[in-house]
Amino acid sequence: MLYIKNAKILTMTDTDFDNGFVCLSEGKITAVGDMASMPKLSSDDQVIDAKGMYLMPGLIDSHCHIGIVEDSIGFEGDDVNEMTDPITPHLRAIDGIYHADKSFEEARQSGVTTVITGPGSANVIGGQFAALKTYGRTVDEMTIKAPCAMKIAFGENPKTVYNEKHQFPSTRMATAAILREQLYKAKEYLEALEKYEKDKEENEKPEYDIKLEALLPVIKGELLVKVHAHRTDDILTAIRIAREFNLEITLDHCTEGYLIADVLKEYNYDIILGPILTDRSKVELRNQSLKAAGILAKAGLNVAIMSDHPEVPVQHLMLCAAIAAREGMDEKEALKAVTINAAKSVRLNDRIGSIEVGKDADVVLYSGFPLDYRSKVKMTFINGNLVYADQEGQ
């Protein structure tokens, strides 16, 4: 067993410890508490004395494109957008991720232990996201859940891509229409399959359709849908369609969401906000505000903060949280936005996002308070294994 002792522990639950310990064993957190309750150690136990340091759960980047847009490569390593067909639900992120990309190493160095990565926003339905740990010999070893979400996009990106091709959809109306069409087709496909299974002698099995097969868990409400939407009108269109088809969605980017925070609270979908460390590079971002995270959190919404790597490099995820805190977000909520809130937003909070017994042993030691930009990651653990150690001074 590995014990980390004498740390100030930020658990992301209702209970923190000013001077506490955590026990990691067989990839899980097996004990956490105040130093007064730390058990007597055996000769086989390993101990790290974290006196003066902060321990918190590994960071979770709840929306990015790490590995599927390779670092420093260009076209040869860019597999994020299949810009030849606006409807591509059958694309799987795990088939396009380069697990040895340098950005995974930089993620570990900055305390990011889980990433939710997948297709971009060129297509109306872009494909399937995957949840990965940031350490492993293969993408299959790194995978927590795949697919963990289906990507759909509204607004400027699909409109621009297909307008340049003089192809449908070139308007927001067409984006919504083509999405509805595919969802209705998926419903009919599901109904035909169910009829066939109910009575195989009376009913013909529908011809296999890989796109509609990929949408079946979406229609059933079994697979989360990540909605790319910046402007208020696109956010509201996404909500309208989600309610029409009973989809389980998160509102990703949600740049103008703070302008309608009261409306969003009525629907109470999770928000995955960002990136916030970028310029206003397109029309949709003209109302971008660093105060958005705080406004949305104070409205009572579950807010996660994303990097959208490579838009903001993954190693700056905690910096994004720090800026949100500086601009009005409660400090604890800012830390939750890159841990437990992020885990909840992608439905993985049963495994990651907080320091609790039974959860994955993904923890990070900081030299100081994590939201202080001067604090450094000293150690990162994934599944109880040390995957990064700061070598400064050694």
Secondary structure, 3 states (H helix, E strand, C coil): CEEEEEEEECCCCCCCEEEEEEEEECCEEEEEEEHHHCCCCCCCCEEEECCCCEEEECEEEEEECECCECCCCCHHHECCCCCCCCECCCCEHHHCCCCCCHHHHHHHHCCEEEEEECCCCCCCEEEEEEEEECCCCCHHHHEEEEEEEEEEECCHHHHHHHHHCCCCCCCHHHHHHHHHHHHHHHHHHHHHHHHHHHCCCCCCCCCCCHHHHHHHHHHCCCCCEEEEECCHHHHHHHHHHHHHHCCCEEEEECCCHHHHHHHHHHHCCEEEECCCCCCCCCHHHCCCCCCHHHHHHHCCCCEEECCCCCCCCHHHHHHHHHHHHHCCCCHHHHHHCCCHHHHHHCCCCCCCCCCCCCCECCEEEECCCCCCCCCCEEEEEECCEEEEECCCCC
